[in-house]
Amino acid sequence: MAISCDVAVLGGGTGGYVAAIRAAQLGKEVVIIEQDKLGGTCLHRGCIPTKALLRSAELFAQMKESASYGIETSGLSLVFPKVQERKQEIVNQLHKGVQYLMRKNKITVIQGSGRVIGPSIFSPKSGAVAVELNDGEMETVVPTNLIIATGSRPRNLPGLTPDGQYVLSSDEALLLDELPDSMIIVGGGVIGVEWASLLNDFGVKVTVVEAANQLLPTEDTEVAKELQKQLERRGIIVVTGAMVQPDTFEVRDNKVQISSTQGEKQTILTGDKLLVSIGRQGNLENIGLENTDVALDRGYIRVNEHMQTTEPHIYAIGDCIGGLQLAHAASHEGLVAVNHLAGEASHGYQADQTPRCVYTRPEVASVGITEKEAVERGIKVKIGKVPFSAIGKAMVQGEKEGFVKIVADKLTNDIVGVQMIGAHVTELIGQAALAQLLDATPWEIGQAVFAHPTLSEILGEAALAVDGKSISI
């Protein structure tokens, strides 16, 4: 017998389970369908495990530099299996937390692989889901509204398919039981630079090859240059504007070898392993979209600002719709979708108000658009930029590299973007995102009282700098 409900969520990742909880809070009968573990990529193969590794790497690096703080150490060593053990303990604890939230909110969880079906005896319209349960049995879920949240997976580079031994995606890299001596990373986007940073801190020799002319191609050029400078200062080799040649890949004497081209220059790269990090692609295969009138756009599900697909009772959120493939973006999209289908007030999803964070050392964070994007949109800009070296707390922390940059519209005085690079900026960016949501001007931020000494003072100083009134520079 079919299971009827108000809302079915296909995919139990961060976006999916947040949408399910919100729908349950609004009194909806909710079913969530997940073929693997609740929490999805973010919890099990992305955000959480990589940040756990990054924290261990950061602490190891700081301890090696403790003499500069007047603290002498000896016998410092890295026990990587224990690093991995800590990572998994964190994941397991958070996974239990998600399971508890499902029970608390009386959400029905079905473990199995779901496919959307068209009009049938179960429903006169598409949107029901046929579920092959993990025990081989079949179940049908018939919702009033369906939310597709099937996530994404690492994008493969033809000729460099991950084998778990010599060629890795981020999924396989998380399962390493020992660190290689050297790693070639193909791709200098968020995933690539985070792995470069943590591996370097663990003592691995790292080479990053990026096809674009800068690391983090979608971020501010000045930020990208500063990140590259800091990574290279740590010994990471960064090659931009270069393409690897997959047909030259080979394994010799248990080492990988591949050629890269930079203009007319060709270089042979050698390492113990190769990590492919060229982005992610949506999980849209075998979920039954062909049985619906849901439209795709460049390999992703097309949605409007309320996350509705071209079939209004079917919504889609998270990585499967493209855009900002971030866990917190998926969560917010889930809230927008549920609020809309439930008739709650919602101003719709706005990507420009979603913070973007990179957990390298130093960290990178931004919200809104870059100076270049603003100019391309015809906006006359004014800029406020303050280095962390002007902030007392940064000097105290021993982390004075980087800066905060505010981009404002010269005509309206609206803030159109904020970019940061430096220690702990992934925590500071929330203040900038709130200011942008509330439509604060640089003058208004500058009038706020920031505690001293704190790193957050830099945001107020950068806001004052927009009009040439910063006190610290």
C-alpha positions in Angstrom: 0.0 0.0 0.0 1.3 3.5 -0.9 2.4 5.9 1.8 0.7 9.3 1.5 2.2 12.4 2.9 2.2 16.2 2.6 5.9 16.5 1.7 8.4 13.9 0.5 12.1 14.8 0.3 14.2 12.8 -2.1 17.7 12.9 -0.5 18.7 13.2 3.1 21.7 15.5 2.9 22.0 18.9 4.6 19.4 20.5 2.4 17.0 17.6 2.5 16.9 17.0 6.2 16.7 20.7 7.0 13.7 21.0 4.6 12.1 18.0 6.2 12.5 19.4 9.7 11.0 22.8 8.7 8.1 21.1 7.0 7.4 19.0 10.1 7.6 22.2 12.3 4.8 23.6 10.1 2.6 20.6 10.8 3.3 18.7 7.6 3.4 14.9 7.4 6.9 14.3 6.0 8.8 11.4 4.5 12.4 11.6 3.7 14.0 9.0 1.3 17.7 8.4 1.5 19.7 5.5 -0.1 22.8 6.0 2.1 23.3 7.8 5.4 21.4 10.9 6.6 23.6 13.9 6.4 24.7 13.3 2.8 28.0 14.5 1.3 28.5 17.4 3.8 28.4 15.2 6.9 30.1 12.1 5.5 32.3 13.1 2.6 32.6 16.9 2.6 32.3 19.8 5.0 32.6 18.1 8.3 35.3 15.4 7.7 37.5 17.9 5.7 37.2 20.6 8.4 38.1 18.0 11.0 41.3 17.2 9.1 41.9 20.9 8.5 41.7 21.6 12.2 44.2 18.9 13.0 46.5 20.2 10.3 46.2 23.8 11.6 46.9 22.8 15.2 50.0 20.8 14.1 51.3 23.7 12.1 50.7 26.1 15.0 52.5 23.8 17.5 55.5 23.6 15.2 55.6 27.4 15.4 55.1 27.7 19.1 58.6 28.9 19.8 57.7 32.3 18.3 55.2 32.6 21.2 57.8 31.7 23.8 56.7 28.1 24.1 59.4 25.5 23.5 58.3 22.0 22.5 60.0 18.7 21.8 59.1 15.3 20.5 56.2 16.7 18.4 54.9 14.1 16.0 51.9 13.4 13.8 49.9 10.2 14.3 47.7 10.3 11.2 45.5 7.2 12.1 44.5 9.1 15.3 43.7 12.2 13.1 41.4 10.0 11.0 39.9 8.4 14.1 39.0 11.8 15.6 37.5 12.8 12.2 35.3 9.8 12.2 34.2 10.2 15.8 32.9 13.7 15.0 31.1 12.5 11.9 29.5 9.6 13.9 28.3 11.9 16.7 26.8 14.4 14.3 25.1 11.5 12.3 23.5 10.4 15.6 22.3 14.0 16.1 20.6 14.0 12.7 18.9 10.7 13.4 17.6 12.1 16.7 16.2 15.1 14.9 14.2 12.9 12.6 12.7 11.1 15.5 12.1 14.3 17.5 10.2 15.8 14.5 8.3 12.6 13.7 9.7 12.4 10.2 9.4 9.0 8.5 12.8 8.0 7.1 12.8 5.4 4.3 16.2 3.8 3.5 16.3 3.1 -0.2 16.8 4.3 -3.8 14.0 6.5 -5.0 12.7 7.3 -8.6 10.1 9.9 -9.4 7.2 8.3 -11.4 4.7 9.9 -13.7 0.9 9.9 -13.5 -0.2 6.5 -12.3 -2.8 4.6 -10.2 -1.2 6.3 -7.2 -1.5 9.9 -8.4 -3.0 11.7 -11.4 0.2 13.8 -11.6 3.9 13.1 -11.5 5.8 13.4 -8.3 5.1 10.1 -6.5 8.3 8.2 -5.7 8.9 4.5 -6.2 11.5 3.4 -3.6 13.6 0.2 -3.9 14.3 -0.5 -0.2 17.7 -1.6 0.9 16.2 -5.1 1.6 15.0 -5.4 -2.0 11.3 -4.7 -1.4 9.5 -1.9 -3.1 7.5 1.0 -1.6 5.6 4.0 -3.1 5.5 7.4 -1.5 2.7 9.7 -2.8 3.3 13.3 -1.6 1.3 16.5 -2.2 4.7 18.2 -2.8 8.0 16.7 -3.6 11.4 18.2 -2.9 14.3 16.8 -4.9 17.6 17.1 -2.9 19.8 14.4 -4.5 23.1 16.4 -4.1 26.2 15.9 -6.2 29.4 13.9 -6.6 33.0 14.7 -7.6 33.3 15.5 -11.3 35.7 13.2 -13.1 38.3 14.2 -15.6 38.3 11.8 -18.6 41.4 9.7 -18.5 41.9 10.3 -14.8 39.2 8.2 -13.2 39.8 7.7 -9.5 41.1 4.3 -8.6 41.5 4.8 -4.9 45.3 4.1 -5.1 47.0 6.5 -7.4 44.2 8.7 -8.6 41.8 10.1 -6.0 38.8 12.3 -5.8 38.0 14.0 -2.5 36.0 11.0 -1.5 39.0 8.6 -1.7 41.3 11.2 -0.2 39.2 11.3 3.0 39.9 7.5 3.4 43.7 7.6 3.3 45.1 5.5 6.1 48.5 7.1 5.6 49.8 10.3 4.1 51.8 10.3 0.9 55.1 12.1 0.6 53.8 14.1 -2.3 50.5 15.0 -4.0 49.6 16.6 -7.3 46.3 18.4 -7.1 44.4 19.1 -10.4 42.1 22.0 -9.8 42.7 25.1 -7.7 39.1 25.8 -6.6 37.7 25.5 -3.1 38.3 21.7 -2.7 41.7 21.8 -4.3 43.1 24.6 -2.2 41.7 23.2 1.0 43.4 19.9 0.4 46.6 21.7 -0.6 46.6 23.6 2.7 45.9 20.7 5.0 48.3 18.3 3.2 51.0 20.9 3.3 50.5 21.4 7.1 50.8 17.7 7.5 54.2 17.7 5.7 53.1 16.5 2.3 54.8 18.1 -0.7 52.0 19.6 -2.8 51.7 20.9 -6.4 48.4 22.6 -7.5 47.6 22.9 -11.2 44.7 25.3 -12.1 43.5 25.9 -15.6 42.3 29.5 -14.9 44.7 32.4 -14.4 44.1 32.4 -10.6 43.3 30.1 -7.8 39.6 30.3 -6.7 38.5 31.5 -10.2 35.2 32.9 -9.0 36.6 34.9 -6.2 38.2 38.4 -6.0 41.5 38.6 -7.9 43.3 40.4 -5.0 42.2 37.7 -2.6 43.3 35.0 -5.0 46.7 36.6 -5.4 47.1 36.9 -1.6 46.1 33.2 -1.1 48.6 32.1 -3.7 51.4 34.1 -2.1 50.7 32.7 1.3 50.5 29.1 0.0 53.7 29.5 -1.9 55.4 31.0 1.1 54.6 27.7 2.9 56.2 25.7 0.1 53.2 24.8 -2.0 53.9 24.9 -5.8 51.1 26.7 -7.6 50.8 26.6 -11.4 47.9 28.7 -12.9 46.9 29.0 -16.5 47.9 25.4 -17.0 46.2 22.3 -18.2 47.1 18.7 -17.4 47.2 16.2 -20.2 45.4 13.1 -19.1 46.7 11.0 -22.0 50.2 11.4 -20.6 49.3 10.0 -17.2 51.2 6.9 -16.1 52.5 5.1 -13.0 56.2 4.5 -12.8 57.9 2.9 -9.8 54.8 3.5 -7.6 54.7 7.2 -8.5 52.3 9.0 -10.8 53.5 11.1 -13.7 51.6 13.5 -15.8 52.4 16.4 -18.2 50.9 19.9 -17.9 51.0 22.7 -20.5 51.2 26.4 -19.8 51.1 28.2 -23.1 53.9 26.6 -25.1 55.7 25.4 -21.9 55.3 21.7 -21.1 56.2 20.4 -17.6 56.3 16.8 -16.3 54.9 16.5 -12.8 55.7 13.6 -10.5 54.1 12.6 -7.2 53.0 9.7 -5.1 49.3 10.4 -5.7 47.1 12.6 -7.8 43.9 14.3 -6.5 41.3 15.4 -9.1 39.3 18.4 -7.8 37.6 20.0 -10.8 34.2 20.6 -9.2 31.1 18.6 -8.7 28.2 17.4 -10.8 24.6 17.0 -9.8 23.1 13.5 -9.1 20.3 13.5 -11.6 20.8 10.1 -13.2 18.3 7.3 -12.4 16.0 9.5 -10.3 13.1 9.4 -12.8 13.2 13.0 -14.1 12.3 11.7 -17.5 8.9 10.8 -16.1 8.2 14.5 -15.3 8.1 17.8 -17.1 10.9 19.1 -14.9 13.3 21.1 -17.1 17.1 21.0 -16.9 19.5 23.8 -17.5 23.2 22.9 -18.3 23.0 19.7 -16.4 21.1 20.9 -13.4 17.4 21.2 -12.4 16.0 24.6 -13.3 14.2 26.4 -10.4 12.7 29.8 -9.7 13.5 32.0 -6.7 11.1 29.9 -4.6 12.9 26.7 -5.6 10.0 25.5 -7.8 10.8 23.5 -10.9 8.8 23.7 -14.1 6.3 21.4 -12.3 5.1 23.8 -9.6 4.4 21.0 -7.0 7.9 19.7 -7.4 10.8 21.7 -5.8 14.5 21.1 -6.0 17.3 22.3 -3.7 21.0 21.9 -3.1 23.8 20.8 -5.5 21.4 19.2 -8.0 20.3 22.7 -9.0 23.8 24.1 -9.5 24.6 27.6 -8.4 26.4 27.8 -5.1 27.1 24.2 -4.2 27.4 24.9 -0.5 25.8 23.1 2.5 24.4 26.3 4.0 23.0 27.3 0.6 21.2 24.0 0.3 19.8 24.4 3.8 18.5 27.9 3.1 17.1 26.8 -0.2 15.3 24.0 1.7 13.7 26.6 4.1 12.7 28.8 1.1 11.1 25.8 -0.7 9.1 24.6 2.4 8.0 28.1 3.4 6.7 28.6 -0.1 4.8 25.4 -0.5 3.3 25.9 3.0 2.2 29.5 2.1 4.5 31.1 4.6 6.1 34.5 4.0 9.4 34.2 2.1 11.4 36.7 0.1 12.9 33.9 -2.0 16.5 32.8 -2.4 19.2 35.3 -3.3 22.6 33.9 -4.0 24.3 37.3 -3.5 23.4 37.1 0.2 24.9 33.7 0.7 28.4 33.7 2.3 31.2 31.6 0.6 33.9 30.2 2.8 37.3 28.5 2.1 39.0 26.9 5.1 42.6 27.2 4.0 45.3 28.8 6.1 44.7 31.7 5.8 40.9 31.4 5.4 39.0 33.1 2.6 35.4 34.3 2.9 33.1 36.5 0.9 29.5 37.5 0.3 27.9 39.4 -2.5 29.8 40.2 -5.7 33.4 41.0 -6.4 34.7 44.4 -7.6 35.2 42.9 -11.1 31.6 41.6 -11.2 30.3 44.9 -10.0 32.1 46.8 -12.8 30.8 44.3 -15.4 27.3 45.0 -14.2 27.8 48.7 -14.8 28.1 49.7 -11.1 30.4 52.5 -10.2 32.2 51.3 -7.2 34.1 52.6 -4.2 36.4 50.4 -2.2 37.4 50.1 1.4 40.4 47.8 2.2 42.2 47.3 5.5 45.0 44.8 6.2 44.9 42.6 9.3 48.4 44.0 10.1 46.6 47.2 11.2 44.5 45.3 13.8 45.9 44.7 17.3 44.2 41.4 17.9 45.7 40.0 14.6 49.2 41.0 15.9 48.5 39.3 19.2 47.3 36.2 17.5 50.4 36.1 15.3 48.2 36.0 12.3 48.5 39.3 10.5 48.4 38.2 6.9 45.4 39.2 4.7 42.8 41.9 4.5 39.1 42.8 4.4 37.7 44.6 1.3 34.3 46.2 1.0 32.8 47.0 -2.4 30.1 49.6 -2.4 27.9 51.3 -5.0 29.2 54.9 -5.4 25.8 56.2 -6.4 23.5 54.4 -3.9 26.0 53.7 -1.1 24.8 50.1 -1.0 27.3 47.4 -0.1 27.4 45.0 -3.1 30.2 42.7 -1.8 32.6 41.9 1.0 35.8 39.9 0.5 38.1 38.7 3.3 41.3 36.7 3.6 42.9 36.0 6.9 42.7 34.1 10.1 39.1 33.2 11.2 37.4 35.2 8.5 34.9 32.4 8.0 33.5 33.5 11.4 33.7 37.2 10.5 31.8 36.9 7.3 28.5 36.3 9.1 28.5 39.9 10.3 29.0 41.1 6.7 26.2 38.9 5.5 23.8 40.2 8.1 24.8 43.8 7.2 24.0 43.1 3.6 20.7 41.4 4.4 19.7 44.5 6.4 20.8 46.8 3.6 23.3 48.5 5.8 25.6 51.2 4.3 29.3 51.4 4.9 28.6 54.5 7.1 26.2 52.5 9.3 28.7 49.7 9.8 31.3 52.2 10.6 29.1 53.7 13.3 28.8 50.3 15.1 30.9 49.9 18.2 33.3 46.9 17.8 35.0 45.5 20.9 38.8 46.1 21.2 40.9 44.1 20.7 39.0 41.8 18.4 39.5 40.7 14.8 36.0 42.0 14.0 37.2 45.5 14.3 38.6 45.2 10.8 35.0 45.1 9.4 34.3 48.5 10.9 37.6 49.9 9.7 37.0 48.6 6.2 33.6 50.2 6.2 35.1 53.6 7.2 37.8 53.1 4.6 35.2 53.1 1.9 34.9 56.9 2.4 38.5 57.4 3.4 37.8 57.6 7.1 39.5 54.5 8.5 41.3 55.3 11.8 43.9 52.4 11.6 45.4 53.1 8.1 
